[in-house]
Amino acid sequence: MAEHHAGLTDAALMKTADLIFDEDGTPLSNQFDDVYFSKGHGPDETRYVFVDQNNLAERWSQLEAGTHFCIAETGFGTGLNFLVAWRTFLEHAPSDARLTFISCEKYPLLPADLAQSHEQWPQFADLSEPLRQQYPPAVAGYHSLSFDRVRLLLMQDDAASAYTGLSARVDAWFLDGFAPSKNPDMWQPDLFRQMARLSHRGTSFATFTAARLVRDGLQGAGFSFKKVPGFGRKRHMLSGAFNGLCGPLLPNAFPSAALANPVPNQKRRIAIIGAGIAGVTTAIELQKRDYQVTLFDRQPAAALGGSGNEQGAVYAKLSAQPTAANRFYAQALILAQRQLADLPDTVPHDACGLVQLAQSDKDQARQAALDAEGFIPPELAHVASAETLRTLTGITQPHSGLWFPDGGWVSPRALVRYLIDTHQIRCQFNTTVTRLQYDQSGWTLTSAEGDAFQADQVVLSSAFETTAFEQTGHLPLNPIAGQITRLTATEQHRALKAVICTDRYVMPVRDDVLTIGSTFRVKSTDDQLYAQDHEENLTNLSIRVPNLVGRDDTIIGGRAAVRCNSPDYLPLVGAISDETELRDTYQVPLQKNRTRHLPPIGHLPGLWVNVAHGSKGLCTAPLCAQLLASMISGEPYPMPADLVDALNPNRFLVRQLIREQRKKT
């Protein structure tokens, strides 16, 4: 379990690497006056220092089928160590084993510099090209990159801060980065403490340096080591293993024992209730980890609820400050946009760009602050003038706006069904699960149709209907009904080239239809179509985007559906604690801020939720699915501890218990 992560360093303002290339193409850091790797011998050095001294080829060849292995590195740089480890893993590990390679980088390379560095190693072109395609923009935080059974978790932050937020179990360490004499800030006690927290007996390490600072730090953190000959002209390097610290470990109680990370569950049969975007993406991530998944849905087919529209925006509303919510949405958006760009033509979509229009002076000030603060880099989103937006969107805009160059739209219904078919997900439709019961043999799902199904674990991705179950009835999920309007396309409509979002949205024409939406009826489960909702959509859009729609446009239909959100507008992802146990055991300690003196709260065995994505499911579902699958399987979490805490399904009950005491005092 991770410890508290107070926040990102340097106010989350990322600085990219300042480097030059010498005459033979070797990159040199101006910031640290040091090379990224040995001239002409980079891959050989990596194999000798990190792969061989951690004995990885032999260890991987002896892995049991389906095993997961985790490497953690300090200093991603050009990604060379990752490429060499990736290749070695593919050559020696079982075909169904999985590798997570975790790395951090305070000064990420620009994409052009990364590509120039990779030119030196044509033997890795089949790996380096996919890496560059997924390489994230310079946004501080965690970035999860997936390459079949190999995953890269790239943390753009300094090493100690990044690893403080990590939830993982590391099997081997690559202590790289610039030399201690060049970069002493990295080689500090905080880093070695995090190494001890994340290691287990037998975790190995290797590092190119034998400096006294490093030896003392490793020894103090519980690592044994030996000096071995260095690579090339380097006299010595270190390798060794974690032996465990003497005395009791500090309690793992982030952020409090009442919001503890769940214990992984390796039982393989998992029932997922809800065949929308959240349920399907969760099923995919679990199948990658060799779980046996069945999707249940009361509808006769997938994506007939909140995920059933023909067009949906891949979009997040970002702000200037690196709050937990903003960092979560930025990370989720980067992943979702990457997946949007990779979709085949058989799934209707278009990464055409998206604008969030400023509707007031206050909106303009907020967007200007986003540009000025620098947390969000311009390649992810930047302010564009009304004149620029006219060119980008194809229509006259009355205001400036925040332009997302890689944003766009996708058909949620087509996407969900494509994912089910592609990943061969087993589905049980026309099944309304009404009751969940647990005993020692697992979970029994009882349906309204009178059938009973058995599962080892259950994931609830059934939006507001999640509260219908006894175990989750206390969750504060708010249903929201909304209606879209479809118009016969005109020449004016066809000029629209990008998605426009205000308090309404409008999509580029598809199949001679212009789609606008959506009304927003809080705490309503009414999915009927209403003429007044069409009128509301048209009126509001015509105010925000004049001259695009008018009274003479022909309404040819619409669609109404019900989504759900939470009181803080963030999803609920994770394990569920028993409401009565949490209240009885933790109310007084929460009120007195003494939860660290208690053991972590338990969870209902094998019961998980992934809900409350609201209208942003196309953005948030992929990342939340990765998080939930990592929790269940015990793999490294794809986001830092404070963001995991922000999504914890039990957070509202904990807040309620604290507020109840405040009312009495």
N, C-alpha and C positions, 0 to 999 in steps of 0.2 A: 504494500500500500504506500502511496506517496505521502510525503509530508506537505505542510502548508506551503503554497507557492504565492508569495506576496505580490508578485507582479513581474512584468517584463522589465529588463534593464533599460537604462537610457530613455525612459518614457516611451519605449517601444519604437523609437525612431531608428530604423535600420540604416546602417552605412554599408555600402558595397565595397568589395575588395579594390584596393588601389594597387595595381600591379603593372609590371612591364614584362615583355618577353625578350630574352637575350637572343643572340644570333642563331642559336640552334633550336629556338622555340620553347625553352624552359621558362616557365613563369616565375617571377620573383616579386615578393611582396614589398612595396614601398613602406607600408605601415610597420613591418617588422624587420625589414632589411634582411630577409632570409628567403631561401628557395622553398618551393612547395614539395619538391622531391629531388633526388639525386639526378644530376644531368645525365641523360642517356640511359639511365638504369632504373627508372621509376618502378615499373612492374616487378623487376627482379628484387628490388629493395623491399617492396611490399610483401612479396612471397616469403622472403627470408625473415624479415622482422616480425611480421604479424601472422601470416598463415602458418609458417613452419614452427615458430616458437610457441604458438598456441596449439600446435599439433592438430590442426583442423582437418586436414585431409584424412588422417587416420580416424579421428573422432567421428567425422561425418560418414565414413564408410561403415562404421559400426552402429549407426543410429538404427533404432527400431522403426518399422513402418509407421508413417503418420506422425513422426516426432517433430516437434518444433524446437528450433535452436535460435538463440538470440546473441548477437554481437552488439556491443556498444563502443562507440568511437568518440574521441575528442578531436575535432577539427576535420570537417568534411572536405574543405578545399576544392580540389578539382574532381573529387569523387573517385580517384584512382583506387584507393583501398577498397571501396565498395565494389568496383568493377572486378578487381582481382578476386575478392571473396565470393562474389556472385558466380564467376566462372568456376572457381574451385568447388563451390557447393553443387553446381549442376553436374560437374564431372564425378563427384564422389558420393553424394548423398543419395538415399533411396528416392525413387521417382515421386513418391507421395509425401516426402518430408517437406517442411516449411522453414524458411529462414526469415527472421526479422533483423535488419541491419539498422541500428539506431546511430545517428550522428548529430553533431551540433556544429553550427558555424555562426560566429558573430559578424563576420564580414563576407557575405555570400558573393560569389563571382557573378558578374553580369553574364547573361546568356552567350554573348559573343565571345567573351573571354573563356568561358567553359568550352565552347565549340573549338576555339583555337587550341586550347590545351589538349583536347581529345584527338586532335589531328596527329599527335605523336604516336598514338597507339591504334593503328588500323586493325590490329588483331582483336580489338574489343569493339569494333564498329557495330556489331549486331546487338551489343548491350548499351553502348554509350548513346546511340541514336534514340532508343526508347527513353533513356534517362533524360536526355535533353528535351524530348517532347513533353515530359511531365514535370520538368524542373520548375519550381514555383517562383512567383515574383518575390521581391524582397519585402515580405510581410513578416514581422516578428511573430514567432510562435511555432507550433508544430505543423508539419505538412506530411501527409501520408501518401506515398507513391507505391502503386501495386504493379508487380510484374509477374503475373501468374502466381507461382508458389513462393516468390521472393518479394518481400516488402521492405521499402526504405522509409524509415521515419526520420525525417530531417527537421531538426529543431533549430530554428534561426534565432539564436540567442547565445550568450556566453555559456561556457560549459557548466559551471557550478549552478547558475540560475536555471538553466534548461533541465539539468538532471534532478534538481530539487523538486520539480513538478512531475517527474516521471513515475508511472506505475509500471513496473516490469520486473522480470527475473532474468538477469544477465548471465550468460554462460561463458563469454569471453570478452575481454576488453582490448581494444586497440588504442593505446595511449599515444596519440599522434598530436599534431599541431606544431607550432614553431617552438624552437628550443627554449628551455627555461630562462636562459640568459637573454633571449630576445622577447619573450612573452611571459614574464613572471606572474602576471595577473591570473593566468589560467591555472598554473600549478600551485594552487593554494589548498589549505586544509579543508575548505568546504567541498572541493571536488573529491578529495579522497574519502571524506565522510559519506558522500553520496554513493561512491563506488562500493563502500562497505554495505550500505543500506540495500543496494540493488543486487548484491552478489549472494551466492550460496557457497557452502563448502565445496570446493572443487572448481569454482569459477577461476579461469585462468586469465592472465594478462600478459602483454608484451609491450615494450616501448623502446624506441630508438635511443633514448638517453639513459645515462647512468648517473646523472647529476645528484649531488647530495640532497638537494631540496626534494627531489622525487623519491629517493630512497627513504628518507625520513617520513615523508607523507604516506607512502605505502605501508611502511612498517607500523606506523601509528594507527593506521586504519585496519590492521589485522591481516595484511598480505605478507607472505613470505616470498623471497625473491633470490635470484642468483644472477651473477654477472656472466654473460656469454659474449663471445666475439661479436663486434658490431659488423655492419655491412660496409664493404668497401674500405675506405680509409678510417672509418670510425672504430676506435679501439674497443669500446665496450657498449653493450646494451643490457637491458634487464628483461627477465621473464620470471613468472612465478604464478602463485595461486592464492586464493583467499582461504584463510584458515579459521576465520571467525574471531570476533573480538572477545577479550576476557571480560567476565562480568556480565550483568544483565544488559540487554539492549534497551535503548530508549523506546518508550511505547509508541507504536504506530497508531496515531489517533488523529489523522487529518480528516476533515477540519475539526471534527469532534467525534467521540465514540458513537454518537447518534447518527452520523452520516458516514458510516464506514464503507469501504469498498467490499463488494461481495466476494465470497469464496468461489473460485471456478468450479464448474460442474461438468465432468466428462461423460455423463450419461448421454447416450447418443440420440434417442428418439425425441424429437422436438415438434410440438404442435404450435403453429403460428395462427392466431385468429385475426383475420383481416387481410384481404388480398388486394390492398392498395399499394401505393409506392413504398410506404414504410415497411409493410409486411414482406413485400417481394424483395426489397434490397436486403432486409435482414436474413431472409431465407438464402439468398445467394452467398452472403458472407459466412453463414453457418455451414452451407454445403462445401465451401472451400476448405473448411476445417474438418471435413469428414463427418459432420452430423447428418442424421437422417431426418429430413424435414417434410412436414405436410402442412400445406396452407388450407385453412378452413375459412369459408365465407358463406354468408346467408344468401348471397345473390347467385344467379345461375352462371355467372362468368366473373372474371377478374375486372377490377377497376370500373365498377358501376356506382360507386359512391363518390367521395370527395376527390378521387383520382380519375374521374371519368370524363373530364372535358377533352375536347378535341385540340385545344391549344392552351398551354400554360407557360407563364414566364419563369425563366430560371433567373432568380433575382433575390437580392437581400437589401434591406434598408440599412446602410452603413452610416456611421457618425465619425467625428474627428478623434474621439478619445478611445484609448485601448481598454475599454471596460470589458468585463467578462462576456457580456452579450455581443459586443462588437467584434471581439476577437473570435468568438465562436462562429458568427455569421460570416466573417471574412474567410476563415479557414474552410467553412462548409462551401462557400461560393466558389472558391478556387477549385476545389475538388469537383463540384457539380459542373462547372463550366468546362473542365477538362473532359469529363465524361460526355457532355453535350457535343463537344467537338469530335469525339471518337465514334459517334453513332453512325450506323450505316444509313444509306439513303432509303432503305425500306421502312425506317421509322421517321415519320414526318417531323422535321425539325429545321431550325435555321439559326446559326450563330451569327445573327445579323446585327447585333448590337442592341443596347437597351438604354433608355434615358429615364432618369427619375427627375421629373420637372420640378423646379422651384415654384411654389404656388404663392409665396408671400415674401416680404422683405426678410422675415425671420428665417424662412427656408434658405434664401440666398446667403444669409450670414452663416448659417450652419454648413452649407456646402463649401463656402469660401474657407471656413475654418478647417474643414476636412482636407482641402488642398494645402493649406498652410502648415498644418500640424505634421504631416508627413508619415503618419501611421499607415495610411492607404496609399500605395504607390500609384502613379498615373497609369501604369499598364493594367491595373485592376479597375480603377475608377478615377475620373478627374472632371473638374468643372468645365463645361463647354458653353460658349455664348449662344444667344438665340440665333445669331447668324450662322455659326458653325453647325448648330443643331439642324438648321434648315437643310444644309447639305447632307448631313448624316442621316436624317430621318426622311427626307424627301418632301416635307411639308413645312409651311411657315409655323414657327414657334413663337409664342408671345413672351417667353421667359428663358433665362438660362437654365441649365440643368446639370445633373451629375451623369456623365456618360460612362457606361460600362462597355468597353469595346468588344469583349468576349461574351457578353450577355446574349440573350435570344429567347427562343421559345421551342417547345417540344410538345408533341401530343402525349399527355400523360397516359391516356388509355392505351394508345399504341405502344408506348414505351413499356408499360407494365406487362402487356401481353407478349411483347417481344422478349423481355427478360425471362418470363416464365417458360416460353418455348425454347429459348437458347440454352438455358441452364437446366431444362428438363425438371422443373419443380413439380412435385406431386401436389395435386389440388383436390380438395373435397368441397365442391360447391353445393348450393341448395341445402346447406347445413347451418342452422342457427344454434350455436352453442349457448346454452342458458345457465349451465352450472359447472363449477369446477370443484372437484373433491380430491384431497390428497391423503394417501396412506403410505405404508412402507414400500408398496410395490410401485408407487408413482402416482400420476395424475389420471383421473377419470373425467372425461369431457362428456357431458350429457347434452343431447340436442333436443330442441323443441319437437323434432320429428320422431323422438323416442329411441334414438340410437345412442350407443355408448362407445367411446373411443379411448384408447389407452396411450399415454405418453409419459416419458421420463421428465420432460420439462415443458413449460408452456410460455409462449411469448404473446402478449396482448398488444396488437397493433390495430385495434378496432375503434379508434377515435373515441368519440364521446360515449359509445356503447360499452367501453371498458368499465364504466362505473356500474354497469348492471350486475357485475359479479360481487359476491360478498367480500372477497379479499381486497377489492380495489374500489369499493363503493365510496370511500372517503376522499378519493382523489378529486381535486377541484378542477374538473374539466368542463369547459364552457362550450356548448354547441353553438355554432354560428351558421345560419342558413344564408346562402348567397345565390344570386341568379345572374347568368350571362345573357347577352342579347346578340343575336346573329342577324346581320343585314345583307341584302343583296349588294354586291360590290359595285361601286361606280368608278369612273375614271379618277376622281379625287381620292377615293379609297385606295386605288391601286398604286398611287404615288407613294404611299407609306412604305418605307424600307426598313424600319426598325420598330421594336416594341416601345411603347410610351406608357409610363406609369405615373399616375398622380394619385388622387384618392380613388380613381378608376384606372383601368388599363385598356389599351387597344392594341391588337395584334396586326401585323401585316396580313394582307389578304391571302387566304388559302382556299382553293377550290371555289373561287369566285364568291367567297363569303368573308365579310368583315366581322370579327368577333370583338365585342366590348364587354366590360364587366367591372366590377361585380358589385351587386348590392351586398349589404352587410347587416344581417338581422341577428343581433346577439341573443343568446339563450333561446334560439328557435330551432326546432327540428323539422320545420315545415319545408318540404321539398317540392311544393306545387309551384307552377308558373303563374305569374300575376302580371297583368297589363301595366299596373302602376310601377312595377319594378323595371319593366322595359323603359317606361317613360323616365324614371329616375336615372337609369344608366345614360340615356341619350342626353338628358338635360345637363347632368353633371359633366359629361365629357365635352359637350359643346361649350361649356364655360371654361374648362381647362385648356382645351385645344380647339379654338374657334375655326370654323370653316372646314372642318373635317366631316362632321355629320350634320344632318339637318332634318327638318320636319318632313321633307319629301322622301327620305330614305325608307326603303321597304323592309319591314321586320319580317323575317321568314321563320323565326323560331327562337328558341333559347334552351337553357338547361338550368335547373336548380339542383343544388346538392347541399349537404351539411358537412362542414369541417368542425374542428374543435381546436381551441387553444387553452393555454394556462394563464393564471393571473399575471405572471411576469413575462408572458409571450415567448417563453423558451420551452422546448420539448421536454418531456419526461422520459428519461432513458436509464434503465437499470433494474435492480432487484427491489422487491417490495418487502418492507418490514411489517410485522404484525402490528396493527394500529394499537391494540390494547397493551401489548408488551412495551411498545415504544413510549406510550403515555405513562404507564405505571412505573417503568424503570427509569425514565430519563427526564420526566417533567421537572422535578425538584433540582437535579443536577444541572439541567439546562438553565433554570432560573438563577442558579447560583454560580454558573460558569465553572462547573466542576466535572464535566463529562470526561476529561482526560484521566480521571481517577477510576473510570469504569472500563470494563472490557467493551470492545466494539459491539454494537447491536447486531443481532442475527437477522436473517432474512427468511422469508417463506421459501422452503427448498424448491429450487427450480421454477420459480415464478418470476417473470420479467415483463417489463413494459417498454414500448417504444411508440409514444403517442404525442398528441398536441403539437403537430407541426403547422397547424393553421393553414394559411395560404402560401407558405414557403416550403412545402414538402419537397418539391423538386430540387430545392437548394439544400435542405437540411437532412433529408432521409439518407443519402449515401454515407455521410460521415457518421450519423447516429447508428446506422447499421454496423459500421466498422467498430464503433465503440462497444456496442452491445455484444457483438460476436467475440471481441477481445475479452470482455468481462467473463463471458461464459466459458471460453476456452483457456483463459489464463495467459493469453498473449499480451504483449505490451499495449497499453492504451494509446490511441492515436491523438490524444489531446491531454494537456496538462491538468494537474489535480484540481485547480480552482475551477476549470471549466467542467470537469466531471462533477464536481460538487454543485455547480450551477444547474446541471441537468438532473441531479439526483431526485427520483420520484418522491422521496420522503421529506424533501426540503420544506414543503408547505406545512406539514404536520409539525415539524420542529419549530418553524416560525410561529405557528399558532400557539404551541405550548409556551413559548417565550412571551408572546403578546398577552396571553391570559394572565400571566403573573403581573405584567405591567399594568393591566387594568385594575388589579387589586391593590397595588401600591400607590 
